Amino acid sequence: MEKLDKLVDEKAIREKLDRNFGEVRDKFESARKTIEEKEEDMSKSIKKKPLEWVAGAFIGGLLLGSLFSRRR
């Protein structure tokens, strides 16, 4: 009887793990698709206005450099 209870518990645990793994896999795939879409949108935006993006990156680099180089 004890072996049967243990087997049922293991089966229930395995089913729950499989279900949770499926949910995690679905969320991971959803996140991957969202990232790919954002990457594609960003690429299109950079291709439309490359000079603005370079200028923005340059200014952002200057700001970050000035923040991190401050000595107290």
Secondary structure as UniProt FT lines:
FT   HELIX           2..48
FT   HELIX           50..69
//
